[in-house]
Amino acid sequence: MDIDRVLLDEAANAVQRLEEGVAVLEAELAAIDQRVAEINAEIKDAKLARTRLLDFRAQIGADFQCPHCWVQNEARSTLEAVPGGEEILICHTCGSEYLIPE
């Protein structure tokens, strides 16, 4: 076999190895793009948190509202009292619990 053929075969093999890695790299890039979008959403929420705090109402009508759900998602979520000795309010949306001192 002549040198030209050996080198051409090696070049073709190198191309094939590179092309086989494209799908993996594209999947990695898609995952990175998704994470960038998540980070941007978290940054946006963090920048809105102070404004949301100003708009938070602890009680709407007879219902107490979850501060976590409001600050994180600007969502109204009712807190419910847990039966027992201590005054504990729980949010069934996010799972936050609040111990209310007597």
Secondary structure by P-SEA (a helix, b strand, c coil): ccaaaaaaaaaaaaaaaaaaaaaaaaaaaaaaaaaaaaaaaaaaaaaaaaaaaaacccccccccccaaaaaaccbbbbbbbcccccbbbbbcccbbbbbbcc
